[in-house]
Amino acid sequence: MDDFAEIRPYHDNEVVPVLAKLLRDPELLNIVANLRIPTLNRYLPWLVRPVITWYLRRELKDVTTVADFQHVIKRYMDTMIEDHTSSFTVSGLEVLGSSAAYLFISNHRDIALDPAFVNYALYHHERDTVRIAIGDNLLSKPFAADLMRLNKSFIVQRSARGPRQMLAAFRQLANYIRFSLLEERSSIWIAQREGRAKDGNDATEAAVIKMIGMAQKKPDESFSDYINQLNIVPVAISYEWDPLDAAKAQELVQVERDGAYLKAEHEDLKNIGIGVLGNKGDVHVSFGAPLKGEFADAAMVAAQLDEAIIDQYRLHASNVLAYTRLYNDESWRELRVPDISDADIADFDRHFENIPQEYRVKAMEIYANPVRNQLRSRDLRAIEEIV
C-alpha cells in the first residue's frame, strides 16, 4: 500500500512510462515548439510537431531513472546560470555531513529558482539532491505535474477545500516529510512561507512549522525532540537582481492603493519563465547549521529560522544602494557588505530607470528590506546581551 502515491515524486521504475506519455502530450509539445521555434510553429504547426518530438526523444533517449532526468535538467541549469547570472556562489555546506538527510527551509523569492539553486549547489558539491515541495496551484496542467514529479517534487495540496479535507492533506504531507527524512533518508526542501516574500522581508510562517509537526509521534516524543530529529537547515538565497521586481512592486502598490490584487490567468507560470530567463546578477546560497535546542512550540522554531536566514543573507550592492537612496543612513557600513564601485552605481541607476516611476520606490524597498532586517537583528542581539 503506497500511502503517498498521489503526492510523492516518481520512482525510477515509473520514469520510462511517464516520459512516453509526456512525449505524446500535444500541449507540452506545443509549448516546447513555441519556446524553440515560435515563428515556424505559428504558421506551420503540422511541420514543427514531428521535429519537436524527435528533438525531445533525442534529449531523453538515455533517461531511465530520476537521476538521469536530473542530469538533463543540470545541463539546462548550466546554460541558464552562464547566460542569466553574473556569478553563482555557495557557503556553509562544509558544516553539513554528506550522508545525513536534512530538511532545508529557505527564504522564498522565486517560484522555481529557489529550490533549483539549492539543488544545483548540492549537485556540484557531490551531495544528493532534495525532494521539492511544490503547490498544486502551479500544476494545473497534468504534464506540469508529471515533469515536476520526475524532478523529485512532491505535491502540496493547497486546493483542498473544507476543514476535513485540508486537515487530511496537511497530515498526509507531514507524514510524507517524516517518512522521507527518517525512513528513506532523503533530504527535502520547503519554503519558509506559502507565498513569495514579494516585499523582501523574509519571515517564516509558524503554520508551516505546525504542519511539519503534525507527524510528531505522541506521546513517545516531544515536539522539541521531533524538531531536533528533522535536521532543519536554514538556507538563505540572495539575488543581486530580481527579474520580477517591477511586477512585485506593481502588485504591492495595487494592494496598498486598492486593497487587493487580481492575479491574471496562468500568471505564476509566466513569472516562472521571467524568473528563469531574466538577469539575476550575482546569486549566493548560504547553508546554516541544523537547528538544535529546546523548542516549546512552532513560533520558537520560526523565530530561530528567521534569525538565521536574515543573518545568512548575503547583501549585494543593489541592497545597499537601495537602502541609502531611501533612508540616507550610513549604519549599513557596520554590516558585512560589498565594496560599492562606480560601475555598481551606474548599474543600479540604469536598472531603476527601466522601472515605471510609480513603482520605483516600492521596488527599492524590496532591495532595502534585507539591510533593514539585518540592522534590526543586530540591534536585538545587542539589547539581549545588555539584558
Number of C-alpha atoms within 10 A of each C-alpha: 4 6 10 15 10 11 21 23 24 22 12 15 11 14 19 17 10 16 22 11 11 20 17 11 14 13 13 16 20 18 12 18 21 16 11 12 12 16 12 14 19 13 10 11 16 11 11 20 17 12 14 18 19 12 13 16 15 10 12 15 11 12 18 16 17 20 16 17 21 18 15 14 14 17 10 12 17 11 11 15 20 12 13 16 20 13 13 17 11 17 14 13 17 11 11 16 10 13 11 14 23 23 23 25 22 28 27 28 23 23 21 17 17 22 27 19 20 23 21 22 22 17 16 11 13 10 16 17 23 25 25 25 22 25 17 18 15 18 16 11 12 12 19 15 20 19 18 19 23 25 22 21 24 27 22 19 20 15 12 15 11 8 9 10 13 15 15 13 19 22 17 20 24 21 20 20 27 24 15 19 21 17 11 11 14 20 23 24 26 21 23 27 19 15 13 17 18 19 21 22 22 25 19 26 18 18 15 18 20 18 17 22 21 18 20 18 11 10 7 9 11 14 21 18 15 19 23 16 16 21 21 23 22 25 29 25 24 23 25 21 21 21 19 20 23 20 16 21 24 20 20 20 19 15 13 11 10 9 9 12 14 8 9 8 8 11 10 15 16 11 17 17 12 15 21 19 15 17 20 22 19 18 20 23 25 22 27 23 16 18 19 17 11 13 19 11 15 20 16 14 22 21 15 15 26 24 18 20 27 24 22 21 23 22 22 25 21 23 26 23 20 22 23 16 13 12 9 10 10 10 11 17 11 9 13 13 15 14 10 13 10 8 9 15 14 10 14 17 13 11 12 18 11 10 17 13 11 11 20 17 17 20 28 24 21 22 27 25 19 25 28 19 18 21 17 13 16 15 12 12 11 11 9 8 8 7 6
